[in-house]
Amino acid sequence: MNKISTVIIAMLLLAPLAAPAITMTSPNGGETLALGSSFPVTWTATGVTQNVKLILLREDNSIYEVIVRDLAPGGSPYNWTVGRTETGDAPAGRYKIRVSTMDGGQKDVSDAAFSIGAGGEPPPESSIHV
């Protein structure tokens, strides 16, 4: 092997690898979704090999319930029945969605809250917390 080949191989071996990343793209805040309608939840995953889960969060980022687990990292979009979780339906209100690897190593959350309302109507004022 000549000197140039050795240098090129060393550079390739020492080059930093891109860290795995996952990014929530939709819903990402400000949307009003009709309870029970179908909505495509989307995310991007770069270098992620582990399956992912979608978690419905309250507006303050506390966990409400898991929507679905064990999706392929490239499984975007996931056609979500708005409000549906593994244990039932969430009430009208303001929420975010977190996409994360099953072990939580890579994750991202909607940038801002979106609203779930009956028939596309905004949630009642009493369910909006600031």
Buried (B, 14 or more C-beta within 10 A) or exposed (E): EEEEEEEEEEEEEEEEEEEBEBBBBBBBBEBBBBBEEEBEBBBBBEEBEBBBBBBBBBBEEEEBBBBBEEBEBEBBEBEBEBBBBEEEEBEBBBBBBBBBBEEEEBBBBBEEBBBBBBEEEBBEEEBBEE
